[in-house]
């Protein structure tokens, strides 16, 4: 039970970080829309597989809001956040959900996103594809 609680917190923090890691150049042209994929949440050396659906909505030329729903064997997690372009094909920002806040970095390679989320409680690494 305690491990499930911390895995859940780590997943949420990771998803939050994902939201804020989008690059400025991509924010304006290609983040908008639906993405899905999978990855791993790490907390205290324990690794938990996760599957996510992420939606980006344009807020300005370089900023997007993010809403994600992820599932793991121990439940479903909803995370929201905001990312801003921070370089060529790169975004960064913050996310939060279920009482956890984290940072996110996203790198875009065409129709694929590499997402890294971190918080004081854990980290996550995700690979997403455009729907």
C-alpha positions, 0 to 999 in steps of 0.5 A: 500500500505504501509503495503504491502511494509513492509510485502514484506520487512519482507518476504524477510528478513525472507527468507534470514535468512532461507538460512543461518541457515543450520546445518553443519552435514546436509549440507553435506548430506541432504540439497541438493535438492528441498523443499517446505512448508508454514509459516507466515511472521510477521511485525508490529503485522500483520501476512501474510501466505506464501508458499515457494519452496526452492532449496539448492545446495552444495558449499562445505562439509558444505555450501549450496547456497539457492534460494527460491520463495515464494508467499503471497496474495500480490505477489511473492518474490525471495530470495537468500543466503548461509547457513553453518552447525552450529551444529548437524542438524542445519544451519545458514546464511544470505539471501537477496532479494528486498533490505532486508538482514536477518539471518536464522536458520534451524533445520532439522528433517529427511525430514522436515526443521524448518526455522526461519528468522529475520531482523530489519523489521520482522520475518518469521517461515516456515515448509518445506518438501523435494520434 
